[in-house]
Amino acid sequence: MADSPESLKLAVALISQLRSRAHKAYLVGGCVRDRLLGTEPKDFDIATDATPSQIANYFPGALMVGAHFGVALVKEGAAQVEVATFRSEGAYSDARRPDEVRFETEPSLDAQRRDFTINGLMGDPLSGEILDYVGGRADLASKTVRAIGDATRRFSEDHLRMLRAVRFAARLSFQIESETAEAISQQAELVTTVSAERVRGELVRILTEGGARRGVELLDELGLLAHLLPEVQAFHGVEQPPEFHPEGDVWTHVMLMLEKMGPASESLALGVLLHDVGKPGTFRRADRIRFDGHAEVGAGMARNLLERLRFSKDEVERVTALVANHMKFKDVRQMRASTLKRFLRMEHFDEHLALHRLDCLASNGRSDSYDFVSGRLAELGAEALHPPRLLSGRDLIAAGYTPGPSFSRVLEAVETAQLEGEIHTREEAMEIAKRALAR
């Protein structure tokens, strides 16, 4: 079983220290689940009957990241482990945090307040013993995501748990138990009350942790997608021209892309999900089914959606660029040399190319534009795409010209000639600039 050695080593050391002081202490939650599944845990958490003040006393360098909840973060080098006091919880009046927290001495009470049975397991890393008070091992064996206790109550306590259920089911290739799924469907509208930042975090995890297609399909089946991303839910039933998209409607196309995507960056995954978001609104029948301007319309829609979910400005620009430019690949063979080079040197072009490849794989399978672009990238190299500048604004000022809006147009014309291979020296560049400025 592969583990993060530094964090596991620290967790074992902390458990040993707590037990040397006569405390109960166990690994808890996702790290126990992942170790039982044979995968490497991302984090290690410890639950103990030691009180917050005792934890702070035992580990003087610990950071009390959740003092009200009895949670401390212990760091050692690159490793870090959360240590939390066993607790039970009262009502959640804000649908996010409990109004009352009671520190407990029994691990069984701590397990009962957690979200899903597969996350309610505790483990002893020294003996290998597993404490299972909620039926988590049976659900791991049957590949089931099941809420602990009353499912409706679990989701009313924290509405984000509905998205977490989808994430675990998608990532682990598990099913959601029927009563748990029904409770989500009945309360799906409540996902709109969750903060944009928390929704964003879960959505990104659903798209990037594995099983992205299944994750989005579950969001749809459970009624969450219509409230969370109505622009994506609108893909259903939007026909496409069969000569280009024999796979079917826009929904089927995007789901196939998500299925073929594999591990991906946050921006590429969002680009795949949203690249055709403009199609429902631009659908029309003429000589064939057409989506005139859907890339431009989609870019605006994607920007609004991403800003609604509070993505960073950089991420909004990066994903919007993917949506806005994804149709340009069909024209690469007809582009002038300068236009093609500017296209190929776009920031994060590797993601643009990856998106285009998936677009082809999930439609008619034709890869001629992809092959052409890949070949030109290999032939041209970095210097041909980013040649040393022949002329600058300072050169124009030194030649006696007054700065103004014309400078940018002139310098662009000079660079175009350079990219076309028409000029190679500063003198040739200055001649182009002088003629342009004279006009």
C-alpha positions in Angstrom: 0.0 0.0 0.0 1.6 3.3 -1.1 1.5 6.2 1.4 3.0 9.6 1.6 6.0 8.5 3.8 6.7 11.8 5.6 3.1 12.6 6.6 2.5 9.0 7.6 5.6 8.9 9.6 4.6 12.1 11.4 1.1 10.8 12.0 2.4 7.6 13.6 4.7 9.6 15.8 1.9 11.9 16.9 -0.3 8.9 17.7 2.5 7.3 19.6 3.0 10.4 21.7 -0.7 10.7 22.5 -0.9 7.1 23.5 2.2 7.5 25.7 0.1 10.0 27.7 -2.8 7.5 28.0 -5.0 9.0 25.2 -7.0 7.3 22.5 -5.7 8.3 19.1 -6.5 7.0 15.6 -6.1 7.8 11.9 -9.5 8.9 10.7 -11.5 9.7 7.5 -10.2 9.8 4.0 -6.7 8.5 4.8 -8.2 5.3 6.3 -10.5 4.9 3.3 -7.7 5.4 0.8 -5.3 3.0 2.5 -8.0 0.3 2.6 -8.5 0.9 -1.2 -4.8 0.6 -1.8 -4.3 4.2 -2.9 -2.0 6.9 -1.6 -3.8 9.3 0.8 -3.4 13.0 0.1 -3.7 13.9 3.8 -3.5 12.3 7.2 -5.9 13.2 10.0 -5.9 12.0 13.6 -8.9 11.9 16.0 -8.2 11.7 19.7 -9.8 12.1 23.1 -7.1 14.7 24.1 -8.7 18.1 24.6 -7.6 21.1 22.5 -5.6 22.6 25.4 -3.9 19.2 25.9 -3.1 19.0 22.1 -1.6 22.6 22.2 0.4 21.6 25.3 1.8 18.4 23.8 2.7 19.9 20.5 3.9 23.5 21.2 4.4 24.3 17.5 0.9 23.3 16.5 -1.4 25.8 14.8 -4.9 25.8 16.1 -6.7 26.1 12.8 -10.1 25.4 14.2 -9.9 26.1 18.0 -13.7 26.0 18.3 -13.8 22.5 16.7 -10.7 21.3 18.5 -8.5 21.1 15.3 -4.8 21.6 15.3 -2.3 21.5 12.4 1.1 19.9 13.3 3.9 20.4 10.8 7.3 18.9 10.5 9.3 19.8 7.5 7.1 19.2 4.4 4.8 16.9 6.3 1.6 18.1 8.1 -1.1 16.3 10.0 -4.4 17.5 11.4 -5.1 16.5 15.0 -8.7 16.9 16.2 -10.5 16.1 19.5 -13.4 13.6 19.3 -16.6 15.6 19.1 -20.3 15.4 18.5 -22.3 18.3 17.1 -25.6 20.1 17.5 -27.8 21.6 14.8 -26.5 23.4 11.7 -28.6 26.6 11.5 -26.4 28.1 8.8 -26.3 24.8 6.8 -22.5 24.8 7.0 -21.2 24.8 10.6 -22.7 23.3 13.8 -24.1 25.7 16.3 -22.8 23.6 19.2 -19.7 21.3 19.5 -19.3 18.9 22.4 -15.9 17.3 22.9 -16.2 13.6 23.5 -14.0 10.7 24.9 -15.4 7.9 22.7 -14.5 7.5 19.1 -17.9 6.0 18.2 -19.5 9.4 18.9 -17.1 11.1 16.6 -17.7 8.7 13.8 -21.5 9.3 14.0 -21.2 13.0 13.1 -19.3 12.5 9.8 -20.8 12.6 6.3 -20.4 9.2 4.7 -19.8 5.7 6.0 -16.6 5.3 3.9 -15.3 8.5 5.6 -16.3 7.4 9.1 -13.6 4.7 9.5 -10.8 4.9 12.0 -7.5 3.0 11.9 -4.6 2.1 14.2 -1.5 2.4 12.0 0.5 0.5 14.7 -1.6 -2.6 14.9 -3.6 -2.4 11.7 -6.9 -2.5 13.6 -9.9 -0.8 11.9 -12.6 0.8 14.0 -15.9 0.7 12.1 -18.9 2.1 13.9 -20.9 3.0 10.8 -20.6 0.1 8.3 -17.9 1.8 6.2 -16.0 -1.4 5.4 -19.1 -3.1 4.0 -19.8 0.0 1.8 -16.2 0.0 0.6 -16.5 -3.6 -0.4 -19.8 -3.0 -2.2 -18.5 0.3 -3.7 -21.2 2.4 -2.2 -21.5 6.0 -1.0 -23.9 6.1 1.9 -24.8 8.9 4.3 -24.2 8.2 7.9 -27.5 8.0 9.8 -30.4 10.0 8.3 -29.4 11.1 4.8 -31.8 14.1 4.7 -30.4 15.4 7.9 -26.8 14.9 6.8 -27.4 17.1 3.7 -29.5 19.7 5.5 -26.6 20.1 7.9 -24.2 21.0 5.1 -25.6 21.4 1.6 -22.1 21.0 0.1 -22.2 17.3 1.1 -24.5 16.7 -1.9 -21.6 17.7 -4.2 -19.1 15.7 -2.1 -21.3 12.6 -2.5 -21.0 13.0 -6.3 -17.3 13.6 -6.1 -16.6 10.4 -4.1 -18.9 8.3 -6.3 -17.2 9.6 -9.5 -13.6 9.5 -8.3 -13.9 6.0 -6.8 -16.3 4.6 -9.4 -18.9 3.9 -6.6 -22.7 4.0 -6.7 -24.7 6.3 -4.5 -27.0 4.4 -2.2 -30.7 4.8 -3.1 -31.8 6.7 0.1 -28.8 8.9 -0.1 -29.5 9.7 -3.7 -33.1 10.3 -3.0 -32.2 12.8 -0.2 -30.0 14.7 -2.6 -32.7 14.8 -5.3 -35.2 16.1 -2.9 -32.9 18.9 -1.6 -31.0 19.6 -4.9 -32.2 23.2 -5.0 -30.4 24.0 -1.7 -27.1 23.8 -3.6 -27.8 27.4 -4.6 -27.4 28.5 -1.0 -23.8 27.2 -0.8 -21.1 29.9 -1.3 -19.7 30.2 -4.8 -16.2 29.5 -3.5 -17.1 26.2 -1.9 -19.1 25.1 -5.0 -16.2 26.0 -7.2 -13.8 23.9 -5.1 -16.0 20.8 -5.4 -16.7 21.3 -9.1 -13.0 21.5 -9.9 -12.4 18.3 -7.9 -15.2 16.5 -9.7 -13.6 17.5 -13.0 -10.0 16.8 -12.2 -9.8 14.0 -9.6 -11.0 11.2 -12.0 -14.3 10.1 -13.4 -15.3 13.6 -14.7 -17.9 12.2 -17.1 -19.6 10.2 -14.4 -19.4 13.2 -12.0 -21.2 15.5 -14.4 -23.8 12.8 -15.3 -24.5 12.3 -11.6 -24.9 16.0 -11.1 -27.5 15.9 -13.9 -29.3 12.7 -12.7 -29.6 14.0 -9.1 -31.0 17.4 -10.2 -28.0 19.4 -9.1 -26.7 20.5 -12.5 -29.9 22.4 -13.4 -29.3 24.6 -10.3 -25.5 24.7 -10.4 -24.7 24.9 -14.2 -27.9 25.4 -16.1 -25.8 26.4 -19.1 -24.4 22.9 -19.2 -27.7 21.2 -18.5 -29.0 22.9 -21.7 -26.7 20.7 -23.8 -29.3 18.0 -23.7 -31.1 17.5 -27.0 -29.2 20.1 -29.0 -28.8 18.3 -32.3 -25.5 18.6 -34.3 -24.8 18.0 -38.0 -24.2 14.2 -38.3 -21.5 14.6 -40.9 -19.4 16.4 -38.3 -20.8 14.9 -35.1 -22.0 11.3 -35.7 -21.9 10.8 -31.9 -25.1 12.7 -31.3 -26.2 15.9 -29.5 -24.0 18.4 -27.7 -24.5 16.7 -24.3 -23.2 13.3 -25.7 -20.3 15.1 -27.4 -19.1 16.8 -24.2 -19.6 13.7 -22.1 -17.4 11.7 -24.5 -14.7 14.4 -24.3 -14.8 14.3 -20.5 -14.5 10.5 -20.7 -11.5 10.6 -22.9 -9.8 13.5 -21.1 -8.0 11.6 -18.4 -5.9 13.6 -15.8 -6.2 17.3 -16.7 -5.4 20.7 -15.4 -8.3 22.7 -13.9 -8.4 25.1 -16.9 -8.4 22.3 -19.5 -11.1 20.4 -17.7 -13.3 23.5 -17.6 -12.5 24.3 -21.2 -13.7 20.8 -22.2 -16.9 21.2 -20.2 -17.6 24.7 -21.6 -16.2 24.8 -25.1 -19.6 24.4 -26.7 -21.6 26.3 -24.2 -22.6 28.8 -26.9 -24.3 26.1 -29.1 -27.7 25.9 -27.5 -28.2 29.7 -28.0 -26.9 29.8 -31.6 -28.6 26.7 -33.0 -30.3 27.1 -36.3 -31.3 25.0 -39.3 -30.2 26.3 -42.8 -28.6 24.2 -45.4 -27.6 22.1 -42.4 -27.6 22.5 -38.7 -25.4 25.6 -37.9 -24.1 27.3 -34.7 -22.9 30.6 -36.2 -20.6 32.5 -33.8 -21.0 29.9 -31.0 -17.3 30.2 -30.0 -17.6 34.0 -29.5 -21.0 33.6 -27.7 -19.7 30.8 -25.7 -16.7 32.8 -24.5 -19.0 35.4 -23.1 -21.2 32.8 -21.4 -18.1 31.0 -20.0 -16.8 34.2 -18.6 -20.1 35.0 -16.8 -20.3 31.5 -15.4 -16.7 31.4 -14.1 -17.1 34.9 -12.6 -20.3 33.7 -10.9 -18.3 30.9 -9.3 -15.6 33.3 -8.2 -12.8 31.8 -10.3 -9.6 33.9 -10.3 -9.1 36.5 -13.0 -6.3 34.5 -14.5 -8.3 31.3 -14.6 -11.3 33.1 -16.2 -9.1 34.5 -18.9 -7.4 31.1 -19.5 -10.6 29.1 -19.9 -12.4 31.9 -21.9 -9.5 31.8 -24.3 -9.9 28.1 -24.8 -13.6 28.5 -25.6 -13.1 31.5 -27.8 -10.3 29.9 -29.9 -11.3 26.3 -30.2 -12.9 26.7 -33.7 -9.7 28.3 -35.2 -8.1 24.9 -35.8 -10.3 24.2 -38.8 -8.6 27.2 -40.6 -5.0 26.4 -39.8 -4.1 25.2 -43.3 -5.4 28.4 -44.8 -3.7 30.8 -42.4 -1.0 33.1 -43.4 2.4 32.3 -41.9 2.2 35.2 -39.5 -1.4 34.4 -38.4 -0.5 30.7 -37.8 2.6 31.6 -35.8 0.7 34.0 -33.6 -1.9 31.3 -33.1 0.7 28.7 -32.2 2.5 30.9 -29.7 -0.7 31.7 -27.7 -0.2 31.3 -24.0 -0.9 27.8 -22.8 -1.2 26.6 -26.4 -0.7 23.0 -25.1 -4.1 23.2 -23.6 -5.7 24.6 -26.8 -4.1 21.7 -28.7 -5.3 19.1 -26.1 -8.8 20.5 -26.2 -8.8 20.3 -30.1 -7.6 16.7 -30.0 -10.4 15.7 -27.6 -12.9 17.6 -29.7 -11.8 15.4 -32.7 -11.8 12.2 -30.8 -15.3 12.8 -29.5 -16.8 13.7 -32.9 -15.8 12.5 -36.4 -12.3 11.4 -35.4 -10.5 13.4 -38.1 -7.1 14.5 -36.9 -5.7 16.3 -39.9 -5.7 19.8 -38.3 -4.2 18.3 -35.1 -1.5 16.5 -37.1 -0.7 19.6 -39.1 -0.4 21.8 -36.1 1.7 19.3 -34.2 4.0 19.0 -37.2 4.4 22.8 -37.6 5.2 23.2 -33.9 7.9 20.6 -34.2 9.3 22.2 -37.4 9.2 25.9 -36.3 10.6 25.8 -32.8 10.6 28.6 -30.2 12.7 31.1 -32.1 10.6 31.0 -35.2 7.5 31.7 -33.2 9.1 34.3 -31.0 11.8 35.9 -33.1 14.0 38.7 -31.6 12.2 42.0 -32.0 13.6 44.1 -34.9 12.1 47.4 -33.9 10.7 49.0 -30.8 8.9 52.2 -29.9 12.1 53.7 -28.6 13.7 53.2 -32.0 10.8 55.1 -33.6 11.2 57.9 -31.1 15.0 58.0 -31.7 14.2 58.4 -35.4 12.2 61.5 -34.6 8.6 60.2 -34.6 6.1 61.3 -31.9 4.5 58.5 -29.9 0.9 57.8 -30.5 -1.7 55.1 -31.4 -0.1 54.6 -34.8 3.0 53.1 -33.1 1.3 49.9 -32.1 -0.1 49.4 -35.6 3.2 50.1 -37.2 5.1 47.7 -34.9 2.5 45.0 -35.6 3.0 45.5 -39.3 6.7 45.2 -38.9 6.3 42.0 -36.8 3.9 40.6 -39.4 6.5 41.1 -42.2 9.1 39.4 -39.9 6.9 36.4 -39.2 6.1 36.1 -42.9 9.9 35.9 -43.6 9.8 39.1 -45.7 12.3 41.1 -43.6 15.3 40.0 -41.4 17.1 43.2 -40.3 16.5 46.3 -38.3 17.1 48.5 -41.4 14.4 46.6 -43.3 12.0 47.0 -40.4 12.7 50.7 -40.2 11.9 51.1 -43.9 8.5 49.5 -43.4 7.9 51.7 -40.4 8.8 54.9 -42.2 6.5 54.1 -45.1 3.6 53.3 -42.8 4.1 56.4 -40.7 4.3 58.5 -43.8 0.9 57.3 -44.8 
